[in-house]
Amino acid sequence: MKRFLLYVNTLRPLRASQLSALIRKRWLPGTPLRLRVRDVRLRVGVSIGPIIFCAHHSEKAYAFRFLNREKSFPDGQIDWVSGDMPKLWRYNLHYFDYLSESSRSRDEKAALISNWIARNTPGTPDAWEPYTLSLRVVNWIKFFLRTDTVLHQEWLHSLYAQGLWLEHNLEDHLLANHYLKNGVALFFAGMYFDGADADRWLAKGRQILADELDEQFLPDGGHYERSPMYHAISLVDYLDVLNLMIGSQRILHFDEQPHFTTRVHEALTFLDDICLPDGDIPLFNDAALGIAPPSDDILTYGNQIMTYKRRSFSAGLTTSEKSQTGYYAIRDASDMMVIDCAPVGPDYQPGHAHADTLSFELAVNGRRIIVDSGVYDYEPGRRRTYARSTRAHNTLCIDQQDQSETWGVFRVARRAYPIYGRITGDGEGRATFEGAHNGYARLSGRLTHSRIIEYVSPGEWTVRDTVNGKGVHTIESLLHVHPDYRLVLVGRSAEIRDERGNAILVIAPTPNVALTIEPGWYFPEFGLEYPNSTLIMTYRGTVPVTIIYGMTKIDSTPL
């Protein structure tokens, strides 16, 4: 019965269109698609400007490094199946992002394309899945448009066939960033080729891009999956589309281009506002470094495409409120806190959600010191389970339960919903965040968690957590420390110390909690795992109760 309810609560928020598409794809397979590639013609006058990429370099020819795992093929005969590698690694092998790597020779790139075509017939698992196919279509077209390499007919025929395949295999059962990738690929293929098929792909791609822009990007500019990494990836998708539109404006006019430009500008501003002082994204909700291009590169790309101007943050205290997305930031010179008070994602697709409501990341003196645990992989196992759990985040865990019922690799059943979120500043060196969620209302006593974070410049944060409801409960407040730092208990407080033993931050809780240090894990990139320390502040007793701890920055500059 418990398993049955888990499925019911997972499926209930899905859209009817998703369910019908899921049934159609899994249980009502149609006749095999016949790819009839006849007269392949290229559209004249199509061009694209400088592009952006996030390369995965390897020092050896025919070697690939994805997710911090490398595999070599010394004979140049690529094992495109690579069953010894995780699925996401295999996906990356089929994306062909590496066509943009300057370290690879033109001959190697040409050989890789030809080898892929010879070894991956239509319908081959991984290679012809709509998501991998969508990324590959775009990467091939970028390469073809930006190189003087002689185009082989087999390349163009394969690319055309992939467009036909994608048209009939859109991921309308998943939607979200997968469906957007499908739209980008149809747009690129429709722009690159000429003829009736291409015109149809172009029209469908434009429709998807227009519909999904206002569906997936919220009024404050944030992406609705609430993952900074997928925000960056989807933002680059639209910058690429605008790049191709602008480069081809002599032959085609796009009525939607002004609206795209406005919304993409909002998305660039959102990214600019939430990046920590080290220039990178916070690691909420399946966000990892090294997948999307670096944020500085994306913002520079935005300037190239649409003259986006970087935000200028004053040396004093500033706040950012992204209320539709649910992100809030307090920035004071090189210190910054980013708070997640967001829904787990769109109800119909929370696949990248973590049970992390009211968690935060904190940078002091420009460096991350209290961190989100990040994400290691998309494979079933203890790392995936841990990374999505409430215990992996800087928030309250009650009765050893997750706020949202994350399960499997991408599933969420019952989930936490924010009750409110807001941030204010008084202009006198003070800022206050307030938020609450109902994720623990399913527990006995119908609990709610509210959090107030008060900041006083230059470097004092006070966190007040209130649990309302009834009964006796175990409440744990967790803080995860970056592995570059050491966590030490000193009487009734804790100190975070740097490599020289200097205290950087002192954490002082109220007497109603017990302090312990437990081991944790930090996954800043896919495939990277570092042990770190977690401060646990535990209360066992009746509710309502308020737990308070202060965090004070220590100036360790030698005299």
C-alpha positions as CSV (number, residue, x, y, z in Angstrom):
1,M,0.0,0.0,0.0
2,K,2.9,2.4,0.8
3,R,4.4,1.8,-2.6
4,F,1.0,2.2,-4.3
5,L,0.5,5.6,-2.6
6,L,4.0,6.6,-3.6
7,Y,3.0,6.1,-7.2
8,V,-0.3,7.8,-6.8
9,N,1.2,10.9,-5.3
10,T,3.9,10.9,-8.0
11,L,1.5,10.6,-10.9
12,R,-1.3,12.8,-9.6
13,P,0.3,16.2,-10.6
14,L,1.1,15.1,-14.1
15,R,-0.8,16.7,-17.0
16,A,-3.3,14.6,-18.9
17,S,-1.3,15.2,-22.1
18,Q,1.8,13.7,-20.4
19,L,-0.1,10.6,-19.2
20,S,-1.5,10.0,-22.7
21,A,1.9,10.5,-24.3
22,L,3.5,8.2,-21.8
23,I,0.9,5.5,-22.5
24,R,1.3,6.0,-26.2
25,K,5.1,5.7,-26.1
26,R,5.4,2.8,-23.7
27,W,2.4,0.6,-24.4
28,L,1.1,1.6,-27.8
29,P,4.1,1.6,-30.0
30,G,3.3,2.5,-33.6
31,T,4.8,1.0,-36.8
32,P,8.5,1.5,-37.2
33,L,9.3,5.0,-38.7
34,R,10.6,4.9,-42.2
35,L,13.1,7.7,-42.8
36,R,12.8,8.7,-46.4
37,V,15.7,11.1,-47.2
38,R,15.4,12.3,-50.8
39,D,16.4,15.7,-52.1
40,V,18.6,17.2,-49.4
41,R,19.0,21.0,-50.0
42,L,20.6,23.6,-47.7
43,R,18.9,26.9,-47.1
44,V,21.0,29.7,-48.6
45,G,22.0,32.7,-46.4
46,V,22.0,31.0,-43.0
47,S,24.8,31.9,-40.7
48,I,25.7,32.0,-37.0
49,G,28.1,34.2,-35.1
50,P,30.6,33.2,-32.4
51,I,29.2,30.5,-30.1
52,I,29.7,29.5,-26.5
53,F,30.6,26.0,-25.3
54,C,31.6,24.1,-22.2
55,A,34.4,21.8,-23.4
56,H,35.4,18.5,-21.8
57,H,39.1,18.4,-22.8
58,S,41.2,15.3,-23.0
59,E,44.9,15.4,-23.9
60,K,44.8,12.3,-26.1
61,A,43.2,11.8,-29.5
62,Y,40.0,9.8,-29.5
63,A,39.7,10.1,-25.7
64,F,36.7,11.6,-24.0
65,R,36.3,13.0,-20.5
66,F,32.8,13.5,-19.2
67,L,31.5,13.7,-15.6
68,N,35.2,13.5,-14.5
69,R,35.6,10.1,-16.0
70,E,37.8,9.5,-19.1
71,K,37.8,6.7,-21.6
72,S,40.2,6.3,-24.6
73,F,39.8,4.6,-27.9
74,P,43.3,4.5,-29.3
75,D,42.4,2.9,-32.6
76,G,39.8,5.6,-33.4
77,Q,37.0,3.0,-33.4
78,I,34.6,4.4,-30.9
79,D,32.6,2.1,-28.7
80,W,29.4,4.1,-28.9
81,V,27.6,1.7,-26.6
82,S,30.2,1.9,-23.8
83,G,28.1,-0.2,-21.5
84,D,30.8,0.1,-18.8
85,M,30.0,3.8,-18.4
86,P,27.0,5.5,-16.7
87,K,24.1,6.5,-18.9
88,L,24.7,10.2,-18.6
89,W,28.3,9.6,-19.7
90,R,27.1,7.8,-22.8
91,Y,24.7,10.6,-23.5
92,N,27.6,13.0,-23.5
93,L,29.5,10.8,-25.9
94,H,26.6,11.2,-28.4
95,Y,26.0,14.9,-27.8
96,F,29.2,15.9,-29.8
97,D,29.9,19.0,-27.7
98,Y,33.5,18.1,-28.4
99,L,33.2,19.4,-32.0
100,S,33.9,22.8,-30.6
101,E,37.2,21.8,-28.9
102,S,40.1,23.5,-30.5
103,S,42.4,20.7,-29.2
104,R,40.8,18.2,-31.6
105,S,42.0,18.2,-35.2
106,R,39.6,18.7,-38.1
107,D,40.4,15.2,-39.3
108,E,39.5,13.7,-35.9
109,K,36.2,15.6,-35.8
110,A,35.3,14.4,-39.4
111,A,36.2,10.8,-38.5
112,L,34.1,10.9,-35.4
113,I,31.0,12.1,-37.4
114,S,31.5,9.4,-40.0
115,N,32.2,6.7,-37.4
116,W,29.0,7.7,-35.5
117,I,26.9,7.4,-38.7
118,A,28.3,4.0,-39.6
119,R,27.9,2.6,-36.1
120,N,24.5,4.0,-35.0
121,T,21.6,3.0,-37.2
122,P,18.2,4.7,-36.6
123,G,16.7,3.7,-33.3
124,T,19.9,2.7,-31.6
125,P,19.5,3.1,-27.8
126,D,21.2,6.2,-26.3
127,A,22.3,7.5,-29.7
128,W,18.8,8.1,-31.1
129,E,17.0,9.0,-27.9
130,P,15.3,12.4,-28.6
131,Y,17.3,14.3,-26.0
132,T,20.8,13.2,-27.2
133,L,19.7,13.5,-30.8
134,S,18.5,17.1,-30.2
135,L,21.9,18.2,-28.7
136,R,23.8,16.4,-31.5
137,V,21.7,18.0,-34.3
138,V,22.5,21.5,-32.9
139,N,26.2,20.7,-32.4
140,W,26.6,19.3,-35.9
141,I,24.9,22.3,-37.5
142,K,27.0,24.8,-35.5
143,F,30.1,22.9,-36.7
144,F,29.0,22.8,-40.3
145,L,28.1,26.5,-40.3
146,R,31.4,27.6,-38.6
147,T,34.0,25.5,-40.4
148,D,35.2,25.3,-44.0
149,T,35.4,21.5,-43.7
150,V,34.0,19.8,-46.8
151,L,30.6,18.5,-46.1
152,H,30.1,14.8,-47.0
153,Q,26.7,13.8,-48.4
154,E,26.5,11.0,-45.8
155,W,26.7,13.6,-43.1
156,L,23.9,15.7,-44.5
157,H,21.7,12.7,-45.2
158,S,22.2,11.5,-41.6
159,L,21.5,14.9,-40.1
160,Y,18.3,15.2,-42.3
161,A,17.2,11.7,-41.1
162,Q,17.7,12.8,-37.5
163,G,15.4,15.7,-38.1
164,L,12.7,13.4,-39.5
165,W,13.2,11.0,-36.5
166,L,13.0,13.8,-33.9
167,E,9.8,15.3,-35.5
168,H,8.0,12.0,-34.7
169,N,9.6,11.4,-31.3
170,L,9.2,14.6,-29.4
171,E,9.4,14.3,-25.6
172,D,5.9,15.5,-24.8
173,H,5.7,12.9,-22.0
174,L,8.5,14.6,-20.2
175,L,8.2,18.3,-21.3
176,A,10.5,20.8,-19.4
177,N,14.1,21.2,-20.6
178,H,13.9,18.0,-22.7
179,Y,11.0,19.4,-24.8
180,L,12.8,22.7,-25.1
181,K,15.9,20.9,-26.5
182,N,13.6,19.2,-29.0
183,G,12.3,22.6,-30.1
184,V,15.8,24.1,-30.4
185,A,17.0,21.2,-32.6
186,L,13.9,21.4,-34.9
187,F,14.6,25.2,-35.2
188,F,18.2,24.6,-36.2
189,A,17.4,21.8,-38.6
190,G,14.6,23.8,-40.2
191,M,16.9,26.7,-40.6
192,Y,19.8,24.7,-42.0
193,F,17.9,22.7,-44.6
194,D,15.5,23.9,-47.3
195,G,12.3,22.3,-48.5
196,A,8.9,21.2,-47.2
197,D,10.3,19.0,-44.4
198,A,12.6,21.8,-43.2
199,D,9.8,24.4,-43.3
200,R,7.7,22.1,-41.2
201,W,10.5,21.6,-38.7
202,L,11.1,25.3,-38.6
203,A,7.5,26.1,-37.9
204,K,7.2,23.5,-35.1
205,G,10.5,24.6,-33.6
206,R,9.4,28.2,-33.5
207,Q,6.1,27.2,-31.9
208,I,7.8,25.2,-29.2
209,L,10.3,27.9,-28.5
210,A,7.7,30.6,-28.3
211,D,5.4,28.5,-26.1
212,E,8.1,27.2,-23.8
213,L,9.8,30.6,-23.3
214,D,6.9,31.9,-21.3
215,E,6.1,28.5,-19.8
216,Q,9.6,27.7,-18.6
217,F,11.0,31.2,-17.8
218,L,9.1,32.8,-14.9
219,P,8.3,36.6,-14.7
220,D,11.4,37.2,-12.6
221,G,13.6,35.5,-15.2
222,G,14.3,32.3,-13.4
223,H,13.8,28.8,-15.0
224,Y,10.8,27.0,-13.6
225,E,12.7,23.8,-12.8
226,R,14.5,25.8,-10.0
227,S,17.9,24.4,-10.9
228,P,20.5,27.1,-11.6
229,M,22.3,24.6,-13.9
230,Y,19.3,24.0,-16.1
231,H,18.5,27.7,-16.0
232,A,22.0,28.3,-17.5
233,I,21.6,25.5,-20.0
234,S,18.2,26.7,-21.2
235,L,19.4,30.3,-21.3
236,V,22.2,29.3,-23.6
237,D,19.7,27.5,-25.8
238,Y,17.8,30.8,-26.4
239,L,21.0,32.7,-26.9
240,D,21.9,30.2,-29.6
241,V,18.5,30.6,-31.2
242,L,18.8,34.4,-31.2
243,N,22.4,34.1,-32.6
244,L,21.0,32.1,-35.5
245,M,18.1,34.4,-36.1
246,I,20.4,37.5,-36.2
247,G,22.9,35.8,-38.4
248,S,20.1,34.8,-40.9
249,Q,18.0,38.0,-40.7
250,R,18.7,38.8,-44.4
251,I,16.7,35.8,-45.5
252,L,14.1,35.4,-42.8
253,H,12.1,37.7,-40.5
254,F,11.1,36.5,-37.0
255,D,8.2,38.4,-35.4
256,E,9.0,36.7,-32.1
257,Q,12.6,38.0,-31.9
258,P,11.9,41.2,-29.9
259,H,10.0,39.2,-27.3
260,F,12.7,36.6,-27.2
261,T,15.3,39.3,-26.6
262,T,13.3,40.8,-23.7
263,R,12.8,37.5,-21.9
264,V,16.4,36.4,-22.4
265,H,17.6,39.7,-21.0
266,E,15.5,38.9,-17.9
267,A,17.0,35.4,-17.7
268,L,20.6,36.9,-17.9
269,T,19.8,39.3,-15.1
270,F,18.5,36.5,-13.0
271,L,21.7,34.5,-13.5
272,D,23.8,37.6,-12.7
273,D,21.9,38.2,-9.5
274,I,22.1,34.7,-8.0
275,C,25.7,33.8,-8.8
276,L,28.0,33.7,-5.7
277,P,31.1,35.9,-5.5
278,D,33.2,33.2,-7.0
279,G,31.2,33.7,-10.2
280,D,29.5,30.4,-10.3
281,I,25.9,29.2,-9.6
282,P,24.6,27.9,-6.3
283,L,24.2,24.1,-6.4
284,F,20.5,23.8,-5.7
285,N,18.4,21.1,-7.3
286,D,20.6,19.0,-9.5
287,A,23.0,21.9,-10.2
288,A,26.6,21.0,-10.7
289,L,29.6,23.0,-12.0
290,G,31.2,22.1,-15.3
291,I,28.1,21.2,-17.2
292,A,26.7,24.5,-18.4
293,P,29.3,27.0,-19.6
294,P,30.7,29.2,-16.8
295,S,28.4,32.0,-15.9
296,D,30.9,34.7,-16.8
297,D,31.0,33.2,-20.3
298,I,27.2,33.1,-20.6
299,L,26.9,36.7,-19.6
300,T,29.7,37.7,-22.1
301,Y,27.8,35.7,-24.8
302,G,24.7,37.7,-23.8
303,N,26.6,40.8,-24.4
304,Q,27.8,39.6,-27.9
305,I,24.3,38.6,-28.9
306,M,22.2,41.3,-27.4
307,T,24.6,43.8,-25.8
308,Y,23.6,42.7,-22.3
309,K,25.4,44.8,-19.7
310,R,26.7,43.1,-16.5
311,R,25.1,44.1,-13.2
312,S,27.2,46.4,-11.1
313,F,26.9,45.5,-7.4
314,S,27.9,48.2,-5.0
315,A,30.3,47.6,-2.2
316,G,27.5,47.9,0.3
317,L,24.5,45.7,1.2
318,T,22.1,44.7,-1.5
319,T,19.3,42.2,-1.7
320,S,17.7,40.4,-4.6
321,E,14.2,38.9,-4.5
322,K,13.1,36.4,-7.2
323,S,9.8,35.7,-5.7
324,Q,8.3,33.8,-8.7
325,T,11.3,31.4,-8.8
326,G,11.7,31.5,-5.0
327,Y,15.3,32.5,-4.7
328,Y,16.5,35.3,-2.4
329,A,20.0,36.8,-2.0
330,I,21.7,39.0,0.5
331,R,25.0,40.4,-0.8
332,D,27.5,42.6,1.2
333,A,30.7,43.2,-0.7
334,S,32.4,39.7,-1.0
335,D,29.9,38.0,1.4
336,M,26.7,36.6,0.0
337,M,23.9,34.3,1.1
338,V,21.5,32.7,-1.5
339,I,18.3,31.2,-0.1
340,D,16.0,28.6,-1.7
341,C,12.4,29.1,-0.8
342,A,11.0,27.7,-4.0
343,P,8.6,25.0,-5.1
344,V,10.4,21.7,-6.0
345,G,9.7,22.7,-9.7
346,P,6.7,22.6,-12.0
347,D,4.2,20.1,-10.5
348,Y,4.2,18.1,-13.7
349,Q,8.0,17.7,-13.9
350,P,9.9,17.8,-10.6
351,G,12.6,15.4,-11.8
352,H,15.5,17.6,-10.7
353,A,14.1,18.5,-7.4
354,H,15.8,18.1,-4.0
355,A,14.1,18.2,-0.6
356,D,15.8,21.5,0.2
357,T,13.2,24.2,0.9
358,L,14.6,27.0,3.0
359,S,18.2,25.8,2.5
360,F,21.0,28.3,1.6
361,E,24.6,28.7,0.5
362,L,26.9,31.2,2.2
363,A,30.1,32.7,0.8
364,V,32.4,34.6,3.1
365,N,35.3,36.7,1.8
366,G,34.5,35.6,-1.7
367,R,34.6,31.8,-1.0
368,R,31.9,29.3,-0.4
369,I,31.9,28.2,3.2
370,I,28.5,26.7,3.9
371,V,27.5,24.7,0.9
372,D,24.7,22.8,-0.8
373,S,25.8,19.2,-1.2
374,G,25.4,19.3,-5.0
375,V,24.9,16.2,-7.2
376,Y,27.2,13.3,-8.0
377,D,25.2,11.4,-10.7
378,Y,21.9,10.4,-12.1
379,E,22.3,6.7,-11.2
380,P,20.3,4.9,-8.6
381,G,22.4,4.4,-5.4
382,R,23.4,6.0,-2.1
383,R,24.9,9.1,-3.6
384,R,21.8,10.0,-5.6
385,T,19.6,9.3,-2.6
386,Y,21.7,11.4,-0.3
387,A,22.1,14.3,-2.6
388,R,18.3,14.7,-3.0
389,S,17.6,14.2,0.7
390,T,16.8,16.9,3.3
391,R,19.9,15.8,5.3
392,A,22.1,17.0,2.4
393,H,20.9,20.6,2.8
394,N,21.2,23.5,5.2
395,T,17.7,23.4,6.5
396,L,15.6,21.5,9.1
397,C,15.1,17.7,9.0
398,I,12.2,16.5,11.3
399,D,11.8,13.0,12.6
400,Q,14.4,11.7,10.0
401,Q,11.9,12.5,7.2
402,D,12.5,14.4,4.0
403,Q,10.4,17.5,3.4
404,S,9.5,16.2,0.0
405,E,9.2,12.5,-0.8
406,T,12.1,12.2,-3.4
407,W,12.5,8.6,-4.6
408,G,14.0,6.7,-7.4
409,V,16.3,8.8,-9.6
410,F,13.9,11.5,-10.7
411,R,10.7,10.9,-8.8
412,V,8.9,13.1,-6.2
413,A,5.6,12.0,-4.5
414,R,4.3,14.4,-1.8
415,R,6.2,17.6,-1.8
416,A,6.9,20.7,0.2
417,Y,5.2,23.9,-1.0
418,P,6.3,27.4,0.1
419,I,3.7,29.2,2.2
420,Y,5.4,32.6,1.7
421,G,8.8,34.1,1.0
422,R,10.0,37.7,1.2
423,I,13.1,39.8,1.8
424,T,13.5,43.4,3.0
425,G,16.4,45.8,3.6
426,D,16.3,48.9,5.7
427,G,19.1,50.7,3.9
428,E,21.1,50.9,7.1
429,G,23.1,47.7,6.9
430,R,20.3,45.3,7.8
431,A,18.3,42.8,5.7
432,T,15.7,40.2,6.7
433,F,14.5,37.1,4.8
434,E,11.3,35.4,5.9
435,G,9.9,32.1,4.5
436,A,7.9,29.0,5.4
437,H,6.9,25.7,3.9
438,N,4.4,22.9,4.6
439,G,6.4,19.9,3.7
440,Y,6.1,18.3,7.2
441,A,2.3,18.8,7.4
442,R,1.9,15.1,6.6
443,L,3.6,14.2,9.9
444,S,1.6,13.7,13.1
445,G,0.9,17.1,14.5
446,R,0.6,18.8,11.1
447,L,3.9,20.6,11.3
448,T,5.1,23.7,9.4
449,H,8.5,25.2,9.3
450,S,9.2,28.9,9.1
451,R,12.6,30.6,8.9
452,I,13.8,34.1,9.5
453,I,17.3,35.1,8.6
454,E,18.4,38.5,9.8
455,Y,21.7,40.0,8.5
456,V,23.6,42.9,10.0
457,S,26.6,44.3,8.2
458,P,29.4,43.6,8.2
459,G,29.0,39.9,8.8
460,E,26.4,38.8,11.3
461,W,23.6,36.3,10.4
462,T,20.9,35.2,12.8
463,V,18.8,32.2,11.7
464,R,15.4,31.7,13.6
465,D,13.6,28.4,12.8
466,T,10.1,27.9,14.2
467,V,8.3,24.6,14.0
468,N,4.6,25.0,14.6
469,G,2.2,22.1,15.2
470,K,1.7,19.5,18.0
471,G,3.4,16.6,19.6
472,V,7.0,15.5,20.5
473,H,9.5,15.5,17.6
474,T,13.2,15.3,16.8
475,I,14.3,18.4,14.9
476,E,17.8,18.7,13.4
477,S,19.2,21.8,11.9
478,L,22.0,21.1,9.5
479,L,24.9,23.1,8.2
480,H,27.3,21.6,5.6
481,V,30.8,23.0,5.5
482,H,33.0,23.3,2.4
483,P,35.7,20.6,2.5
484,D,38.4,23.3,2.3
485,Y,37.5,24.2,5.9
486,R,37.5,22.4,9.2
487,L,34.6,22.4,11.7
488,V,35.5,22.4,15.4
489,L,33.3,22.4,18.5
490,V,34.3,25.0,21.1
491,G,32.1,24.7,24.2
492,R,28.6,25.6,23.2
493,S,29.6,26.9,19.8
494,A,31.3,25.8,16.6
495,E,34.0,27.4,14.6
496,I,34.7,27.0,10.9
497,R,38.5,27.3,10.4
498,D,40.7,27.8,7.4
499,E,43.7,25.8,6.4
500,R,45.9,27.9,8.7
501,G,43.7,27.2,11.7
502,N,42.1,30.7,11.7
503,A,38.4,30.9,12.6
504,I,36.4,32.3,9.7
505,L,32.9,31.9,11.1
506,V,31.6,31.2,14.6
507,I,28.2,29.5,14.9
508,A,26.5,30.0,18.3
509,P,23.1,28.3,18.9
510,T,20.6,28.7,21.7
511,P,20.9,26.3,24.6
512,N,17.9,24.2,23.6
513,V,19.9,22.2,21.1
514,A,22.7,19.6,21.3
515,L,25.7,20.1,19.0
516,T,27.4,17.2,17.1
517,I,29.5,16.9,14.0
518,E,28.8,14.2,11.4
519,P,30.6,13.3,8.2
520,G,29.0,14.4,4.9
521,W,29.7,14.5,1.2
522,Y,30.2,17.3,-1.2
523,F,29.5,16.8,-4.9
524,P,30.5,20.1,-6.7
525,E,30.7,18.4,-10.1
526,F,29.3,15.2,-11.6
527,G,31.7,12.4,-10.6
528,L,33.5,14.3,-7.9
529,E,33.0,13.3,-4.2
530,Y,34.7,15.1,-1.3
531,P,34.2,14.3,2.4
532,N,33.1,17.2,4.5
533,S,31.8,18.0,7.9
534,T,28.2,18.7,8.9
535,L,27.1,20.5,12.0
536,I,24.0,19.0,13.5
537,M,22.0,21.1,16.0
538,T,19.4,18.7,17.5
539,Y,16.3,19.4,19.5
540,R,14.1,16.7,21.0
541,G,10.8,17.8,22.6
542,T,7.4,19.4,22.1
543,V,6.4,21.9,19.5
544,P,5.8,24.7,18.8
545,V,9.5,25.6,19.3
546,T,12.0,28.1,18.0
547,I,15.6,27.2,17.4
548,I,18.1,30.1,16.9
549,Y,21.7,30.2,15.9
550,G,24.0,33.1,15.0
551,M,26.8,33.1,12.5
552,T,29.5,35.7,13.0
553,K,32.2,36.4,10.5
554,I,35.7,36.7,12.1
555,D,38.3,39.0,10.6
556,S,41.4,36.9,10.6
557,T,43.6,39.4,8.7
558,P,47.0,39.5,10.6
559,L,47.8,42.8,12.2
